[in-house]
Amino acid sequence: MIGETENILEVDKLITSFETERGLMRAVDQVSFSVPAGMTLGIVGESGCGKSVTAMSIVRLLPQPAGKILGGHVYFKGQDLVRASDSEIRKIRGGEIGVIFQEPMAALNPLHRIGRQVAEVFRIHKDLSKRDAWDAATEMLDLVRIPAPARRMMDYPHHLSGGMRQRVVIAMALACRPSLLIADEPTTALDVTVQAQILDLMEQIQSEMGMATILITHDLGVIAETCDDVVVMYAGRVVERASAVELFANPLHAYTRGLLASIPTLDTPSKSLLSTIPGTVASLADYSHGCRFCQRMGREKNVIRERPQFAEVSTGHWVETCPICYQP
C-alpha cells in the first residue's frame, strides 16, 4: 500500500506540456504518486485525462519535438529519470522498465517475424549473440503461454490472433525481467475472455518476477480486481489517490463517485438508462486553473478560478479538496 513499503518509483509534481500553434499546452499538471516495490498501481480516468502522457513521460517517450517535461521529478530506484542522459534512459527503458503500449494490435512490426522482434530486445539490452537471443526469445514465448513457441517464432504478426499478439507484446516487455512494468490499457480491442486470460497471465508473471506494475485502464472492474493502489486522474491532474480497498469503499471526490456510479451492476433493471457523467473533458487550451470538474459541470467561476488543495484527508487517502466536489 502507499507509504508502507519501499517505493521503486516516485513521481513528484510532474508537469508535461505540448508545443502547439497556440503555445505550450499543459497536459500533465503537477502529478504526484508512488509505486511500492512488488505492488500494482492503477491509473484510471476518461480518455484525454493525461494517463498515457504521464506514463510516456516516465520513460521519456513523448512525441518529439512537441512533447516537453517542464518540471517535477521521476525517481526510479533513486535516479531522476527526468534529468537522466539519453544513453542512461535507453538502458533503463526496455531493460529495467518494461512498457506495454496502448495499441497492442499495432505494436508489432508487420514486416518482421515474431522471433526477430522479441530477440532484438535481448540483443540490445543483454548483448547476447543471435543464437542465444533467439533461444531466450523462444523461452519468453513459452513463459507467456504461447503454444509451440519455436514454431511461432517464425510467424509474422498477421498469423496470430489478437490475444496471441498481445502475449508477444508482453513477452517483449518482460524479456529483461524488469523491476517495473507500465501497461497502458493492455487489453484494448480484446474480447472479454481473452482480456481475463491476459490479466491473469500478467498477474502470474508479476508474482513470479516480483516486479511492480502501473496499470492504466478505463475499466474500474479490472482496477478493483488487480490493483493495490489507485490514482484517479481528471484533466491532467490527480483528483484522488488511495488504496483500492479504501477508494471503492469510500470515494470522496465527485468525479470518482461518478465513475463508480457508471458501472452497471447485476441488479440494474433491464433496458434502464445507465448513469453517465454529463459533459466532456475540456480541451488542453480550455483548462481552468481552478477545479476542472466544476468547470465541466458549469459551476461558479470563483470555484474554477482557484486551484483546490490536494490534501491527505485520512491515512493514505488523498483528494483534491474542492469545496463542491470533495464530499466527505
N, C-alpha and C positions, 0 to 999 in steps of 0.2 A: 504494500500500500504506500501511498505518497508519504515520504518522510520517514518510513520505518526501516528501509534497507538502504544500502549504498546505491546512489544513483549512477547509472552508467552514462546517462545523457541528461544535461540540464540546459534548457533553453531559457534565456533571460532577456526579456524586453526586446524581442526580435522585431525589427522593422524592415520590411521589404517593399520596394516600390518598382513601378514600371515607367519608363520614359515614353510619353505619348506626345501627340501633337499639341495637347493641352497642358503639357508639363509633366512633372512627376506625380503619379497616382499611387497612393499608399494602399497596397493590397493586404499586407500583414502589419497590424498596428500594435506594437508592444506586447507581443505574445510571450507568455512565460509558462513553462511546465517542466516536469522532470519525469524520467523513466527509470524506475528502480531496476537493478540487475535481475534478470530472470523473469521479470513481470511483463504483463501486456497492458499497454495504454491504448485506449480507444479514443479517436478524434471523430466527432460527429457534428453534422450540421448540413444545411441545404447546399445545393450547388451554388458556387460563387461566394462562399463564406471564407475562403482562404485556406482550406485544409491542405490541398495539394501543393499550393505555393509554399506553405510552411514546411512541408516535407521536402520539397525540392530545394528550399533554402538551406536546410540542414546539411544536405550533401552537395550543395553548390552546383545544382543542375538547372539553374534558372535560364530562360531564353536569353540569348545574348545578341546584341549589346543592350537590349531594353531592360532586362531584369537587374536590379541592384539591391544589395543589402546595405541599408543606410545606418543601421545602428543595432545595438544589442550584442549578445554573445551566445554561442552554441558550444558548450563544453562537452566533449566526448572523451571519457576517461581522463578528464582534467585538461585536455588540449582544446583550445578555442579554434573551432573549425572556420569561423568567420575570418580569422586572421592567419590561417594556415596557408602555406605556399601552394601553388598549383601542383607541384610534384608530391607534396605531402597529402593533399586531398585525394589525388588519384590513387595513392596506395591504400588509403582508408576506404574510399568508395569502391564497393565491389569486393573488397577484402575483409575489413573489419565491420563494415556496414553494408548489408545486402539490401537491394531495392527490388520490389515487385511493382512494376509501373501500372498506371491506371488502365491502360488498354491492353489486356493480355492477348487478345486475338491479333493485335498488330505489333506485338513486342518482338516477334521473331522475324529475322530477315528471310523473305520467301525464296531468295536466290541461293541460300546455303543450306547444307544438310544439318540436321539437328546435332549430330556429333561434333561437327566443326564449331558450332556456336557455343556449345557447352564446354568443349575442350579449350576454347580460346580463353575462358576465364582462368583456367589453371595455368596456361602458358604465360598470361600477363602477370598474375598475382603470385604464382608459386614457382615460376620459371622452370616448369617441367619440360621434358622433351616431348616431341609429338606423340610418341608411343605411350609414354607414361600419362600424358594429359588425356589421351584417348581412353585409356583404361580407367582413369579417375572419373572421367565423364560418364562412362558406362556404369560405374558403381553409383554415381549420383542418380542416374535414371532409375536404377534399381531401388535406391533409397526412397524415391518419391513414388514408388509402387507402379512404375510403368512396366507392363508385361513385355517379355522378350526384349530387354533393353539393348542388347548387342545388335539386334535387327533394326530396332527403331533408330539407332544412331545413324543409319544410312538413309533414313526417310527425310523428306522435305516437310516444312510445316503444314502444307496443304494436305498432306497424307494423314494428319492427325485430327481427331475431334477437338472441340473447344476445351473440354476437360483435360485431355492429354497435353494440349499445347500449354495450358496453364501449369500443369505439372512440370513441364520442361522449363518454363519461366521460373518456377520455384526452385528447381534444381540449379539453375544458373545463379539465382540469388543466394543460395545456401552452399554453393560449391566450396567456398573457402572457410566454411563454418564460422560465419560472422558472429560478433558479440551482440549486434543489434540488427534486426530486420525491420525495414519500413515497407509495409504492404498497403499500397494505395488502391483501395477498392479491388481486391484481388479476385472477387467473384463476379465482376461485371460481365454481363452478357451470357452467363452460365445459368442453366436451369436449376431449380431448387435442389434436386437430388445431387447434382454434381457440386453445387455450392457446399452442401453439407459434407461431401467427401473431401473437398479441398480444405475446408476449415478444420476438419478432423485431422487431416494429414499435417497441416501446419502446426496444430496443437501438439501432435505426437512428436514431430521433429523438434519443436521448441523444447519440449520436455527432455528429449534425448540429448540435445546440444546445450541446454541451459542458457539459451540466448534470451535477450529482451526483445519485445516486439512493439512497434507502433502500428496499429490497425486503423486505417481510415475507411469509413463506410457511412452510407446513409441509413443502414439497417440497424435500428436500435435493438432488435431481437438478437442479432449477431453480437452487438456490444454486451448485452446482458449475459449472454452465454459464454463469451470467451475472454472478456477483459477484466482486469483487476481494478483499474482506474479509468476515469472518463474525463475528457475535455470537450466541452460544448462550445463550438465557435459560431459566431454570427457576425457578418460584415467585417471580417478581418480581425476580430477581437475574440478573446476568450470571455464568455459571459458566465460560465460556471465550470467548476472543476472539483471533483470529489471521487471517492471510491465508487465503484459500480453499485455496490450494495446500498450505500448512502444516497447516491443520486436517484436511483429508481424508487427508493423508499420515501425520500424527502426532497423532491426537486423544488428549488427556491426561486428560480428565475422564470418569468412568464414565457420566455422563448422555449426553455427546456420543457415546461409543462405543456406547451403547445405541441412540441414534437411527440411527447409521450401520449398525448390525447389523440394524436392522429393515427396511432397503431390500432388496427382492427383487432377485436377480441372474439373469442368463441361465442360470447353471449351477445354480440352485436346483432340486432334484428336484421333479418333478411331484407335486402333491397333498400336498406336505410342509407341516408347520406352519410358519408364518412366525414369526420371532423377534419378541418383544414385550418391553416394559419392564413388569415386574409393578407392580400398584397404580395409583393415580391421583394427580394433583396435589392437594395438600391445599387446603381452602378458605381464604380470607383469614383467617378467625377462628382457624384452627388452625395457622398458620405457626409453625414453630420459629424461635428466634433463631439456632440453630446451622446445621449443614449440613442443608438441606431435602431433599436427595436421600437422605441417610441416614435422615431421618425417614420418607420414603416406603418405604424398604426395611426399616424396623423395626429399625434398628441401635442400638448402645449409647446410653444417654441422655447420657453425657458428650460424645459427638461432636455430638449435637443441641443441647447447651447452649451451646457456644461457637462464634461465627461464624468460619469459616475465613478466612484472609488471602487477598485477591485479589492475586496477585503475577505479575511478568513472569519467567517461567522460562527463556525464551530470547528472542532479539531479536524483538520484535513479537508474541510469543506469551504471552498472559496466561491464568491459570487460577485458579479457587478451590481453594486447596491443602488441602482436607480430607485428613487422614491416611489415610482409607479410599478416598475417591472419586478423589483425584489419583493417577494411575497412570503415572509417567514411564517 
